[in-house]
Amino acid sequence: MPPRRRVLIAGAGLGLAATACTRTAGPPHRGAPGPGSGSGSRSGPGGHGLRQAGVTTPQQATALLLAYDLDPAVRGAAGARALREVLGAWTDALAESREADGSPEDRLTATVGVGPRLPARLGVTAPAALRELPAFPGDRLDPARCGGDVLVQLCADDSDTTEETAESLTRLAGDTLRPRWRQSGFLPPSPDGGGTPRDLLGFKNGSANPGAEECERWVWSDDATYLVVRRVHLRVEDFARLAVQRQEEIVGRRRSTGGPLPGGPEHAEVDVFARSPKGRYLTPARSHVGVVSPQHDDGARMLRRGYSYADGPTDQGLLFLAFMRDPALFTRMQRRMATHDELSGFTETRGSALAYILPGAGPDRPLGADLLA
């Protein structure tokens, strides 16, 4: 790794090296989070169309989520100008860093979004679907681990890289943004040598992710998207005491292969309404797969890009990260999970956030240029 990453980020993508689920790109496989990183832009009105990296980028080994709040004195038009300066500084520093050292060794991406309360505090127009998530049954949220006016997702193959990047971003934020919370995540070692990552329960997580064309329909809204973050504590030891067959009934997939319970490969479509000749559901109706299936939402999908976390011996779980065109999809799914999903008996959500992921930066167009105009 270059010393101190040349002050900020060598090789990070913040829209400058945009990635996209483009209409011409093909998905690597159904379990991967979309096409790989690339340069250029998706064609769009006025020659714009750049999208931030870290959404459909192939998943890196580590993640670090940072949430910031506006300083209480930063409000209105003056606050919008101050935040524009911060986002402009981040954009410029990233561009300079890429020119200084374009090494892709750590595959670092930085993805920036804004929270539901930010537009009102600055007197700017909020994106149509940017609103607070409702309360869900069973949540035990710690306010200190929720929300935020600005959210940053840093991903890389080396956690030192994300930590150093976080330090640099916070320094550049000056007095405009105050750190609110942070959460690191990692991908557990894969026993099968790669493919779809597994969670701490031992099951593959992300088998039904959308492909490239589905991302255009369900994930991207022009060049923006929405990110839902949930810090989900898992009762790993209690789940591990169950027989594998019972674990599979709760999850709705085979533990060994990730394949559907009725049979077939991991990425086969699952018809959760299919029944046996005796009328029994082939995928248990109260299994996780049965409850979260896109069949309940007219085919709508979200792109899951989650990580595991371990904050000491008594707190470990899932850092749920999901990108979607409209957060209402998550709200519908989470309400079903809270009342019908057997897996919810082994989970407890303790942190939550929502962010509108800004369109990417471009020449003479820093992050947030449209929102804060």
C-alpha positions, 0 to 999 in steps of 0.5 A, a space after each residue: 500500500 502506498 504510504 498514507 495512500 498519498 493523503 487520501 484515496 489511491 484508486 477510489 471510485 466516487 463517480 469518477 471511475 463510475 460503475 453501472 448495471 449498464 444495458 450492454 453489460 452482462 452479469 457475471 452470475 446471479 449471486 454477484 452484485 452486478 458488473 465489475 468496475 469500469 470507466 466512463 458513463 452511462 449515456 444520459 441527457 446532457 452527456 451526464 450519467 455517471 454513477 457512483 462506484 460501490 453499488 454494482 462493483 464486485 464486492 470487496 473483503 471489508 467495509 466501513 460505514 460512516 455517518 455524519 451530522 451537520 453541525 447545528 450551526 450549519 443550516 439554510 443557504 449558508 449550510 448548503 454552500 458549506 456542504 458543497 465545499 466539503 463534497 467538492 473537496 472530497 471530489 477534488 481530493 479523489 481525482 488528485 489521488 487517482 492521478 497520483 496513484 491509480 493502483 487498483 490493489 485495494 479496490 477501494 470505493 467510496 459511495 456517498 449519500 444524504 439522509 432524510 433530514 438533510 434537505 429540510 435543514 438546508 432548504 433544498 428539495 428532497 428526492 421524492 422517495 427520501 423519507 425516514 423509515 418507519 418503526 418496525 416490530 421487534 427492532 431495538 434501535 440504539 439512536 446513537 447507531 441510527 440515522 445521519 445527514 451524510 452517509 459514506 460507504 467505504 469498501 476495500 480489500 484491506 481494512 487499513 485502506 478504509 480506515 485511512 480514507 475515513 480519517 482523510 474524509 473526516 479531516 476534509 469535512 472540517 467543522 461542517 460535519 460531525 461524526 455520528 456513528 461508524 460500523 466496520 464489516 467483513 466477509 467471512 472466509 468462504 469454505 467453498 473458495 469464493 462465489 456468493 458470500 456467506 453470513 455468520 449463520 453459515 448460509 450464502 447471502 445474496 443468491 437472488 441478487 438482480 442481474 444487470 438488466 434487473 438493476 436498471 429496472 429495480 436499483 437505479 433511478 437515473 444515476 442515483 439509488 437508495 441505500 438501506 443500512 441495518 445493523 442486525 445482531 444475530 443469535 449465532 450460537 442459538 441458531 448453530 444448535 439447531 439441526 441443519 435440516 431445521 436451519 434450512 427450513 428456517 432460511 429456505 435454502 440448502 446450507 451446503 450449496 445455497 440452492 432452493 429447497 425443492 432442488 436446483 442450483 443456487 441461482 435458480 429462480 424459486 417459486 415460493 408458491 409451488 406446492 407438492 401434490 399433497 398441497 404442501 409448500 415446497 419452500 416453507 411459507 414462513 421461511 426467510 426465502 418464502 417471506 422476502 421473495 420478489 413474488 410478493 412485490 410484483 418482481 421488484 428486487 433490491 441489490 444486497 451487498 451485506 457484510 458481517 460484523 463482530 463487535 466483541 464476543 457478545 455482539 456479532 451479526 449482519 451489516 445489511 446493505 441493500 440498494 434499491 430504486 424505492 425504499 418502500 420496497 424494503 418497508 414492505 419486505 421488513 413488515 412481512 419479516 417482522 410478522 411472518 419470518 421464522 428467521 426473525 426469532 434469531 435476529 435483532 436490529 439495533 441500528 438503521 439508516 437510509 440514504 439517497 446515493 447521489 449521482 456520481 461526480 464528473 468534470 466540473 460537476 462535484 458530488 451533490 451538485 444537483 441536490 445543492 444547486 
